[in-house]
Amino acid sequence: MYYPVPGHTHMKVLLPAPASHPSPPLRRPAISLRESPSFSPLIRVALDAAFGIRDIRALQKRTFAPMVRTYVRARRIGGLPPGHVRVDTSRRRGHEFFGTAVSEGTRYAWVARVKADRLESFRVL
């Protein structure tokens, strides 16, 4: 069952089914992120920069809002451990993208907003 997370109206928590009603295991279809309409290459660049794989200078002014560049710079200084990042899931609702990424065995949620080929908002939770 989905429950809203306080303070984050765009995120919900999925709780497992009770033990008395086991659900069958779900399989994800093998879809390449390049083919998926629910992922933008700008998000990949921002994730790589936030996890220290790309230089922050890769975030160009014309494609990344100042708020995104500032946020990624702050996360590099005091937040995320450097390491390879792999996008595990991604979904899209209008201009908003959200999903999960895995780095060094830890799963992180991310949200982003892309308008007119420009990353307007980005967060790693």
N, C-alpha and C positions, 0 to 999 in steps of 0.2 A: 504494500500500500504506500502511496506517495504522501508525504507530509511536507508542508512548506518550512523552509529554514528561516528563522526570524532574521530580519534585516536583509535578506536576499530573496526578493520576490521571484527572481528568475531561476532560482535553484530549488530543487526538492530532493528529499532523501528517500531512497528506496529501502524499505525494511523487508527482510526476508520473511517468507511465509512461515506460519507456526509449524512446529514439527508434526502436528497431527494431520496437516494438509500439505504433504510435500509436493512441490511443483516439478514438472519435468525440466531437465536441463535445456537451456536455450543455446542455440548455435548462431554465431554471427556470420553473415555472409561475407565472403572474402571480396571486398570492394577496395580497389586502389584509391587512395586519397586524391590522386590526380584526376580520377574519373568522377569522384564524389562532388556533388554540388554543395555539400555542407562543409567545405573547407576552402580557405583562401590561402594562396602562397604568402600573402603578407603576414598571416598568423604564424606560419612556419618561421619566417625571418624573425619576428618578434620573440617567439619561443626560444629560438637558437641564441638570440642576443641576451635574453633574460637568464639563460642557463650558461652563458659564457662561451658558447661555441662560435658565435660571430662577434665581430667587433661592433661596438655601439655605433660607430660611424656608418654602418650599413643601413641604419634607419634614416633614410633621406627625408628632408623636410616636405617634399611634395607628396610623398606617399604615407608618411606617418605624422600624426598630429603631435604638437608639442607635449601634450599631456601623456601620450604613449612613450615618447622618448624619455621624458622625465621619470616616468614610472619604471621603465626598464633599467635606467641608470641607477635608481634607488634600490631596486631588487638585486642588482649586481653587487652593490656595495655591502649591503647588510642582510641579504635574505637567502636566496636560493643557492644551494651548493652547485659548484660547476660540474658539468658532466653531460654526456650524451643524453638527448631527450628524444623520446619516441611518442608520437601522437597515437593514443590508444583508441579514443572514440571522438567523433565530432558530429554535431547536429546544427541545424540552421532553422531560424524562425525569422523571416523577413531579412532585416539587415544585421540581426544578432546571430553570432556563432557561439557555441559553447561545447565543451567536451572535457576529456581527461588526457593527461600526458604522463608518461612514466620516465623517471630519471633516477639512476642508481638504486633501483628497486622500490622507490617511493612514488606513489601516485599523487598527482596534483590536478586540480580542476582549473580550467581556464575559461574566460569569457572575453568576447571581442565584439566590436561593432565596426562594420565596413560599409562605407557609403562612397559611391562613385570612385572606386579603386583607390580609396584612402582609408587607412586604419585610424578610426576616430577614437576608439576606446579599447583598452586591453588590460586584463588583470589575470594574475595567476593566484589562485586561492589555496 
